[in-house]
């Protein structure tokens, strides 16, 4: 509980400093008094704090989801390249670049299936261009 009170006081001071920057000097004492004495301001600050925490959690979750999607994309790209390397000692740079810049899961899934079926890198390159 004591930690929470300290956090609230720090946040209230931060909030007051931001409010004061846009306040005329002759009104700052009044604003400070309102912030210090008003329960409404406490409630507002508390609600703002909760909103910020919720936003951070939401952003963290979105980041995890984006990371998983990027990982799946990279996995498909690497799978395609590995299958093509089984067919040939080298993959043309332009083809590898085309594969690496593709970010559509749907396209990469179809290319992965295609790479497993074709008999040559050239056939793969020709079929993905059509």
Helices and strands as residue ranges (DSSP letters): H 2-21, G 25-27, H 28-37, H 39-87, H 93-101, H 105-117, H 121-129
